[in-house]
Amino acid sequence: MVGNIELFHIIWFPFVAAFLCYLTGRRHKIVRDRFLQLSVIAEMGIVAAAVFVYAQQGELEFVWKGFCMQGLYLKLDGFRVLYGSIAAFMWMMTGIFSREYFTHYRNRNRYYFFYLLTLGATMGVFLSGDFYTTFVFFEIMSLTSYVWVIHDEKPAAMKAGEIYLAIAVIGGLVMLMGLFLLYDAAGTLRMAELREAVQAVMPEKTTQIYAAGGCMLFGFGAKAGMFPLHIWLPKAHPVAPAPASALLSGILTKTGVFGVLAVSAEMFRYDSLWGKLILLLGVVTMFGGALLAVFSVDLKRTLACSSMSQIGFILTGAGMMELLGRGNALAVRGTILHMVNHSMIKLILFMAAGVIYMNLHHLDLNEIRGFGRKKPLLKGIFLVGALSIGGIPGFSGYISKTLLHESIVEYAAELGAQGEWFLWIHAVEWVFLLTGGMTIAYMTKLFTAVFLERHPFRQAEYDGMTHYMNCESIFALAVPAILLAVMGVLPYLTMNPAADLSQGFLHGEMPVHAVHYFSLVNLKGALISLTIGAVVYFGVIRKLLMGKEEAGVRTYLNRWPGWLDLEELFYRPLFQRAAVWVSAGVCGLVDRMYVICGFLKALMELSAFFCRLCDYLVDSVLVFIRSTTHKSRTEQHVYLIGTRFSRTLGIFLDNVIELLNHTIRRKNPIEHSFVVTFAEWEEMFRRTNRLIGASLSFGLMLAAIGLALTLIYLLWW
């Protein structure tokens, strides 16, 4: 092991803590809960110590040579400082919140065990300096987080876990194939070395490099929730416990984004073709997630679909980062800051949803409406997250969305100046603004339903729930909300330094001029999205997605067509058809093998008959010779061919028989010589061995055994 051991401490500590926490939970549940909280706080402290060393020494590296032949390579730079700190912070807050949330849950010991294992694996992903290390921890993270999804063990949770695991495994295998192709072409998997290595082989191995990039995009995009691999996300988040949902949405999806950004920045830097592919996938993911969220009537499902949409915003920024080339400062900074914003926002919103669920055990908007009417603290916390994700001026989401929007506008102006066709990029801009408006609309729906409307039957009960969360939960929700609010109010003191610190990972440069976030030009985009949001909320949600008034009550309706499910519409039929094709192929192969085996069986029987015939003829000839020309010679030497041992034994037995004949068997003597008998037996044994050795069937049998052993060797090795 070589390098800064502080990086290795960040990873191994959660793994060790997971086993200690599990063993503690077998004895004392209360001690286990406190141990978990202390573990995530300690992990935050270890990360802070590593950041302090980074501030003193600059970039840190750690190499474990010989690990699985390839070695593990960890690195700490500005971006990894930022996201390692965010990951540790989110685990700390959800760990503190989990104690109250899981009070009435089963299998808490199992959940906490995999909760800490996933922490170590996730930190390994963010600290990885090469794609092999990324892959190792990425797969560990995917398998350990599967337990989060199925924690309730209800049918919906098990089905969601099945989809989650299938996407994770398939994505991991495809990613591994991409790593094989990349290593074969470039000779390295270290991120910092890939740019030069890829450029050196690109003219000769362009197809292989793009195939490797496509496979890696598939694997990372599956975890990020990118269309069309997003199907796990709307199903897994609603069934997972709220603290797990916060991490799945806020951090685990960012591990996929981390991979996409690393591939884009190192392998395909300033590649317009790659940039257009990422931009297209980002726009579709962005709009599709928002559309699903508008139709959803489940609180956590709406937030899950929102996560898909916000990942689309980030991927849109990644695409613009490639298209703008060296002048991509706005896109780089907007991409990084929107990652940060989305992580913090979903931490707040999912834990707020967890507070609602642990009190009501419902998530349907018709069941939970009015719960927060007289809960100002929860209302304020949720409102900060809602306004931030909606991109409302004065909140952090507005800053990152403004940067992303301005990068699109900048590219449109660049295309216009070059005389190229630019209407398509204006279409991208309007989809961006429309999606921003839809975000405002569905967040308004959630806030109105939970905190403004009244429940038709249980409002008095809801208003009486004054002790709906303890001090630890208040701390876990309030601290991130305060940080998010400060980020929005003071972007020049908080968000700009964060972008300055981390933009080197994406090889971004400082903006040519300062960005005035609250200028009229930049406010214009937010105002357009606000207008669209109002139209969608009042014209679509209130008019089309709510039922008619009955006894003064209007209900939220799920009008999304049941058949319009990508999993049921495309993936399952595809895999079923593939299974049929594979089964048909296997059956056809079995039929062919059966025919071949029948032919071989007939051939073997014919060969056996031929061998028996030849054996019979040869044996007959040998017997005839023995009984004619070689008969006298055999008889003359019967006694002489006996060995000394057989003659000595025969003489001894003959003397014994002679003694018996003179005493006991005087009336019935034994007239038999053992010397001759032993000699005949010995000669018969030798003759039989000679016959067998000369037999054609014995030779064929040895040949068959040799062929069989050769085939076994070839098939096995």
Summary of the structure (lengths in Angstrom):
residues: 717
radius of gyration: 38.8
end to end distance: 35.1
largest distance: 140.1
contacts: 2491
relative contact order: 0.06
helix: 77%
strand: 3%
